[in-house]
Amino acid sequence: MKIAMAASEAAPFVKTGGLGDVMQALPEALSKLPDNEVCLFLPYYGQIKRDNRWDCEFLTSFAIQLAWRQCHVGLFRLKSKKKKLQIYFVDNEQYFDRNPIYGHLDDGERFAYFSKAVLACLNYLDFRPDLIQCNDWQTALIPVVLHGEFRGSFPYTKTVFTIHNIEYQGWANSNFNYDVLGLPPSFNETLRYGDASNFMKAAIVTADAVSTVSETYARELQYPYYSHGMSEVLIQRAGTFYGITNGIDTTVFDPAKSPNLPFHYTAKTMVEEKAKNKEKLQEELGLNKDPSAPLYVIVSRLAGHKGIDLLCYICHTLMSRPVQLAIVGTGEAQYEQALSSLAWQYPGRMVVRLAFDPGLADRMYAGADAYLMPSRSEPCGLSQLIAMHYGTIPVVHATGGLQDTVWPYNPTTGEGRGFTFQSYNGEDFLAAIDRSLGLYYDDRPAWNKLAQNDMAVDVSWQSPAQSYMEMFKKVTGIS
């Protein structure tokens, strides 16, 4: 199958969150399946262009029309020996040579341009995909523009729109089609949602299928509490709305080989080597070198929907237990200030690093005993998968992908993957932590066995990639 994919970010080129991790691993996994030919399109951000790690070749340049304006398109390709996976970059310095990559007043115009440019580039390359997979609001207009302008060039191409986080939908004013897209007036209603234009809504109603990143999240999005206003639109797509739980790139996140770790380990050597990593991490973070105290960590954006409000609420009570707590991330000022103040009150036992540091994050996963993830909602979550792969036991709110991947530990049978709580409140969160503390202190062999079992869970992209292909085959009718 010929598959084109488009996204606003992909590691290792540029990454701000989980989307970047997914778009690094999923195209690679799909390209390894028999008879697949995959290409991925990304904006040619200035930070990519000036990074000497990436050797890119110029292919062509041309102009496309956005309403009344003509826009330059430069097309570059990453030089690579991988014939079944080609990575292309769309170049326009006016739109993409700026930092940060999101958060500008003209983001709607920037990514409308990108969506139209992707289709124009596919046309230039004479790559006629059986299917185009689009990701989040930044590429949500591809199905719309395909129908409105490029259907003659791609008469048989199907589209799948994947929702990674429904909170960010791509809102614009009601005249966006007239001012920017320049599609026929009949598409005004496709874009309209209330008294504005909404990219995600337009993709949901025009794509051939819609997917999201876990089975539970797909069900949750059909309820107003989770859907940020999209539940009714998604209910209408129920027959072609799929939930596929993400994996992680186990070659990138590998405790046996990661260059970021002082000590490597496998499930067999986990107990001894993980203890060494913990000691080094305590030293690096300025925590007391106490091998007996369980170390709980969080690597996250510090935002309300990540459950940081619950953590702040229970923190004093939690620190009355014999535990250590380490947090790495940046985010909302109120949480940065609150957590920093809490850490100041518990020197040697609690530390907060307000930074985005992938190397330190790796060492956190490897050196910690348990990982806290009390998210109010979580489409899939990658952190709990990474934690399990590193033998770090997750404590999570049972929502979205967390419910699909972290099964509650059963002390009678020893089955399960971690500790969960059902109701989103501080008392239940603290109770889940206390259950984990009970196992840690009362039955260390059982704790170690649970960590080793977690390391044995297949969290790779192999199974999700097969599920994506099953969906793609249903959509295209290709067997």
C-alpha positions in Angstrom: 0.0 0.0 0.0 1.2 3.5 -0.8 0.8 5.6 2.4 1.4 9.3 2.8 1.6 10.8 6.2 1.6 14.4 7.4 2.3 16.0 10.7 3.5 19.2 12.3 6.3 17.5 14.2 8.3 14.3 14.4 11.3 13.3 16.5 14.2 13.4 16.1 13.8 16.5 13.9 11.5 18.5 16.1 9.3 17.5 19.1 7.2 19.3 21.6 5.2 16.3 22.9 3.8 12.8 22.3 2.9 13.6 18.7 6.6 13.9 17.9 7.3 10.5 19.3 4.4 8.8 17.5 5.4 10.4 14.1 9.0 9.2 14.6 7.9 5.6 15.3 4.7 4.9 13.4 5.9 5.7 9.8 9.0 3.6 10.5 6.9 0.6 11.7 4.5 0.9 8.8 7.4 1.0 6.3 8.7 -2.3 7.6 5.5 -4.2 6.8 5.4 -6.1 3.5 4.4 -4.2 0.3 4.2 -0.8 2.0 5.7 2.4 0.6 5.5 5.3 3.1 6.4 9.0 2.9 6.2 11.5 5.7 5.8 15.3 5.2 6.9 17.8 7.8 7.4 21.6 7.8 11.0 22.6 7.2 11.4 24.6 10.4 14.4 26.8 10.7 15.7 24.6 13.6 15.7 21.6 11.3 17.2 23.5 8.3 20.2 24.7 10.4 20.8 21.4 12.2 23.9 19.8 10.6 22.7 16.3 11.6 20.2 16.3 8.7 21.5 16.0 5.2 18.6 17.1 2.9 18.5 17.5 -0.9 16.5 20.2 -2.7 14.0 18.8 -5.2 12.0 21.6 -6.5 10.2 24.9 -5.8 6.9 26.3 -7.1 4.0 28.5 -6.0 0.6 27.6 -4.6 -2.5 29.8 -4.2 -4.0 30.7 -0.8 -7.1 32.7 -1.6 -5.7 36.0 -3.1 -2.0 35.3 -2.3 0.7 33.2 -4.0 2.9 31.3 -1.6 6.4 29.8 -2.2 6.8 26.0 -1.7 10.2 24.5 -1.5 10.4 20.7 -1.4 13.4 18.9 0.3 14.0 15.3 0.9 16.1 13.7 3.7 19.0 11.7 2.2 18.5 8.2 3.5 19.2 4.6 2.6 15.6 3.6 3.6 13.9 3.1 0.3 10.5 2.2 1.8 10.3 5.4 4.0 10.9 8.8 2.5 10.8 12.0 4.6 10.0 15.2 2.9 10.2 18.8 4.2 8.0 21.7 3.0 10.0 24.9 3.0 8.6 28.4 3.4 10.7 30.6 5.7 7.9 33.1 6.1 5.8 30.5 7.9 8.3 28.1 9.4 11.5 29.9 10.2 10.4 31.0 13.7 10.4 29.8 17.3 8.5 28.3 18.9 6.9 26.2 16.3 3.4 26.9 17.7 1.7 29.8 19.3 1.7 32.4 16.6 -1.2 34.6 15.6 -1.2 33.2 12.1 -1.0 29.5 13.0 -4.2 28.9 11.2 -2.8 30.3 8.0 0.6 28.6 8.5 -0.9 25.1 8.7 -3.6 25.7 6.1 -0.7 26.5 3.8 1.1 23.3 4.9 -1.9 21.2 4.2 -2.3 22.5 0.7 1.4 22.3 0.1 1.5 18.6 1.1 -1.0 17.8 -1.6 0.8 19.9 -4.2 4.1 18.2 -3.4 2.5 14.8 -3.7 1.2 15.8 -7.1 4.7 17.1 -8.2 6.3 13.8 -7.0 3.7 11.8 -8.9 3.1 9.8 -5.7 -0.5 8.7 -5.8 -1.1 7.4 -2.3 -3.8 4.9 -1.6 -4.3 6.7 1.7 -3.2 9.9 3.4 -3.0 9.8 7.2 -3.3 13.3 8.9 -2.5 14.1 12.5 -4.2 16.6 14.7 -5.5 20.1 13.8 -2.3 21.2 12.0 -2.9 18.8 9.1 -6.7 18.5 9.5 -7.4 20.5 6.4 -5.8 18.0 4.1 -9.1 16.0 3.6 -10.9 19.2 3.0 -8.5 20.6 0.4 -8.3 17.1 -1.2 -12.1 17.2 -1.8 -12.1 20.9 -2.7 -9.2 21.3 -5.0 -7.1 18.1 -5.6 -9.6 15.4 -6.1 -8.9 15.4 -9.9 -5.2 14.6 -9.2 -6.0 12.0 -6.5 -9.3 10.4 -7.6 -8.9 7.2 -5.5 -7.0 8.4 -2.5 -8.7 7.9 0.9 -8.0 9.9 4.1 -7.7 9.0 7.8 -7.7 11.8 10.4 -6.0 10.8 13.7 -6.9 12.8 16.9 -3.9 12.8 19.3 -5.4 15.5 21.6 -8.9 16.9 21.0 -8.3 19.9 23.3 -6.5 21.7 20.4 -8.8 22.0 17.4 -7.6 24.8 15.2 -10.1 27.6 15.5 -10.2 30.5 13.1 -12.7 33.2 12.1 -15.8 32.5 10.1 -14.3 34.0 6.9 -11.3 31.7 7.0 -12.2 30.0 3.7 -12.6 33.3 1.9 -9.5 34.9 3.4 -7.1 32.0 3.4 -8.1 28.7 1.9 -9.9 29.9 -1.2 -12.0 26.8 -1.7 -15.5 26.9 -3.3 -18.1 28.6 -1.1 -19.8 25.2 -0.6 -17.0 24.4 1.8 -17.9 27.2 4.2 -20.4 25.0 6.0 -17.8 22.2 6.2 -15.5 24.5 8.1 -18.1 26.2 10.2 -18.6 25.3 13.8 -20.8 27.7 15.7 -19.8 31.2 14.6 -16.2 30.2 13.7 -14.2 27.9 11.5 -12.8 24.7 13.1 -10.2 22.6 11.4 -10.7 19.5 13.4 -14.5 19.5 12.8 -13.9 19.9 9.1 -11.5 16.9 9.1 -13.9 14.7 11.1 -16.8 15.3 8.6 -14.7 14.9 5.4 -12.1 12.2 6.1 -13.0 8.7 5.1 -12.2 7.5 8.7 -11.3 9.0 12.0 -9.0 7.4 14.6 -7.6 8.2 17.9 -4.8 6.9 20.1 -6.5 4.4 22.4 -9.7 2.4 22.5 -10.9 3.9 25.8 -10.3 7.5 24.5 -12.3 6.7 21.4 -15.2 5.8 23.7 -14.7 8.8 26.0 -14.7 11.3 23.1 -18.3 10.5 22.5 -19.1 12.1 25.9 -19.2 15.9 26.3 -17.0 15.7 29.4 -14.0 14.6 27.3 -14.7 15.9 23.9 -14.3 19.7 24.1 -17.5 20.2 22.1 -16.9 17.5 19.5 -19.0 14.6 20.9 -22.0 15.1 18.6 -19.7 15.3 15.5 -17.8 12.2 16.5 -21.0 10.2 17.3 -22.0 10.7 13.7 -18.8 9.0 12.7 -19.3 6.0 15.1 -19.1 3.4 12.3 -15.8 4.7 11.0 -14.2 5.9 14.3 -11.3 3.7 15.5 -9.2 3.6 18.6 -5.7 2.2 18.3 -3.4 2.4 21.4 0.1 3.8 20.7 3.4 2.0 21.3 6.8 3.4 21.9 10.0 3.2 19.9 11.9 0.5 21.9 15.1 1.3 20.1 15.0 4.8 21.4 13.7 4.0 24.9 15.9 1.0 25.8 17.4 0.6 29.3 19.8 -2.0 27.9 21.4 0.5 25.4 20.4 4.1 26.1 23.4 6.4 26.0 21.8 8.6 28.6 22.0 6.0 31.4 25.1 5.4 33.6 24.1 1.7 34.1 22.4 -0.5 31.5 20.1 -3.3 32.5 17.6 -5.9 31.3 14.8 -7.6 33.3 17.3 -10.1 34.6 19.7 -7.5 35.9 17.1 -4.9 36.8 17.2 -5.2 40.6 21.0 -4.5 41.0 21.5 -2.1 38.1 18.4 -0.1 38.7 19.5 0.5 42.2 22.8 1.9 40.9 20.9 4.2 38.5 18.7 5.4 41.4 21.8 6.3 43.5 23.3 8.3 40.6 20.0 10.0 40.0 19.7 11.0 43.6 23.1 12.4 43.4 22.4 14.3 40.2 19.2 15.8 41.6 20.5 16.6 45.1 18.3 14.1 46.8 19.4 12.2 49.9 21.3 9.1 49.0 18.7 6.8 50.6 18.4 3.4 48.8 15.5 2.4 51.1 13.2 5.3 50.3 11.0 4.7 47.2 11.6 7.3 44.6 8.5 8.5 42.8 8.9 10.6 39.6 7.0 12.7 37.1 8.2 13.7 33.7 5.4 15.9 32.3 4.1 19.2 31.1 2.9 20.9 34.3 -0.7 21.5 33.4 -4.1 21.0 35.0 -5.2 18.2 32.7 -2.0 16.3 33.6 -3.3 16.0 37.2 -0.7 18.4 38.7 -3.6 20.0 40.7 -4.1 16.7 42.4 -0.4 16.4 43.1 -0.3 19.8 44.7 -3.3 19.0 46.8 -1.9 15.8 48.3 1.8 16.8 48.3 2.2 17.6 52.0 0.4 14.4 53.0 2.5 12.4 50.6 5.7 13.9 51.9 4.7 12.7 55.4 5.3 9.2 54.1 8.9 7.8 53.8 9.2 8.7 50.1 11.2 10.8 47.7 9.6 12.8 44.8 11.3 14.2 41.7 9.5 16.2 39.0 10.9 17.4 35.6 8.9 19.6 33.2 7.7 23.0 32.4 4.2 24.4 32.0 1.7 26.7 33.6 3.2 29.3 35.9 0.8 28.5 38.8 2.1 24.9 38.9 5.7 25.8 38.4 5.5 28.1 41.3 3.5 25.8 43.6 5.8 22.8 43.0 8.9 24.9 43.4 7.6 26.2 46.7 6.8 22.6 47.9 10.2 21.3 46.9 11.8 24.2 48.9 10.0 22.9 52.0 11.3 19.3 51.6 15.1 19.7 50.8 16.7 16.4 50.0 13.4 14.6 49.6 11.6 16.5 46.9 13.1 18.2 43.8 11.6 20.1 40.9 13.5 20.8 37.7 11.7 23.3 35.4 13.3 22.1 32.2 12.7 20.1 29.1 15.6 17.6 29.3 15.3 14.3 27.4 18.5 12.9 28.8 17.5 13.6 32.4 14.0 12.2 31.6 15.6 9.0 30.5 17.6 8.8 33.7 14.4 9.5 35.7 12.6 6.5 34.1 15.7 4.3 34.8 16.4 5.5 38.4 12.9 5.7 39.8 10.9 3.0 41.6 7.5 4.3 40.5 6.0 6.8 38.1 3.0 9.0 38.9 0.5 9.9 36.1 -2.7 11.3 37.6 -4.0 12.8 34.4 -7.5 14.1 34.3 -7.7 12.9 30.8 -5.1 11.1 28.7 -5.6 10.2 25.0 -3.0 7.5 25.2 0.1 8.5 27.2 3.6 7.4 26.4 5.2 8.0 29.8 3.5 5.0 31.4 4.7 2.8 28.6 8.3 4.1 28.9 8.1 3.7 32.6 7.0 0.0 32.4 9.6 -0.7 29.8 12.2 0.6 32.3 10.8 -1.4 35.2 9.3 1.6 36.9 5.9 0.8 38.2 3.1 3.3 37.2 0.5 4.8 39.5 -2.2 6.3 37.2 -5.7 7.6 36.9 -7.7 5.0 35.0 -8.7 7.1 32.0 -8.1 7.0 28.2 -5.0 5.1 27.3 -3.9 4.7 30.9 -6.8 2.4 31.5 -5.9 0.4 28.4 -2.3 -0.1 29.3 -2.0 -0.1 33.1 -4.1 -2.9 34.6 -4.5 -2.7 38.4 -2.2 -4.9 40.4 -3.9 -7.9 42.1 -2.0 -8.7 45.3 -3.7 -12.2 45.5 -2.7 -13.3 42.0 0.3 -11.0 41.3 -1.4 -10.0 38.0 -1.5 -6.5 36.7 0.9 -3.7 35.7 0.6 -1.0 38.3 -1.7 0.9 40.7 -4.8 2.8 39.5 -7.5 5.0 40.8 -11.0 5.5 39.3 -12.3 8.8 40.6 -10.4 12.0 39.8 -9.8 13.3 43.4 -6.8 13.7 45.6 -7.9 11.1 48.2 -8.2 8.3 45.7 -4.8 9.3 44.1 -3.1 9.2 47.5 -4.8 5.8 48.3 -3.3 4.4 45.1 0.1 5.6 46.1 -0.3 4.1 49.5 -1.2 0.7 48.0 2.0 0.9 46.0 4.0 1.9 49.2 2.5 -1.1 51.0 3.8 -3.5 48.3 7.2 -1.8 48.2 7.8 -2.0 52.0 6.0 -5.2 52.8 6.9 -7.5 49.9 9.9 -6.3 48.0 10.2 -9.6 46.0 6.6 -9.1 44.7 7.5 -5.5 43.9 10.5 -6.6 41.9 8.5 -9.3 40.1 5.8 -6.7 39.1 8.6 -4.4 37.7 10.1 -7.4 35.8 6.7 -8.3 34.4 6.2 -4.8 33.2 9.5 -4.9 31.4 8.3 -8.0 29.6 5.1 -6.3 28.2 5.3 -5.6 24.5 5.0 -1.9 24.3 6.5 -1.6 20.8 4.8 -0.4 17.6 4.6 -3.9 16.1 1.0 -4.6 17.2 -0.3 -1.0 16.8 1.2 -0.8 13.3 -0.7 -4.0 12.3 -3.9 -2.4 13.7 -3.3 0.7 11.6 -2.9 -1.5 8.5 -6.2 -3.3 9.3 -7.9 0.1 9.5 -6.2 1.3 6.3 -7.3 -1.8 4.4 -10.9 -1.3 5.5 -10.9 2.3 4.4 -9.2 1.7 1.0 -10.8 -1.7 0.3 -7.3 -3.1 -0.4 -6.8 -6.6 0.9 
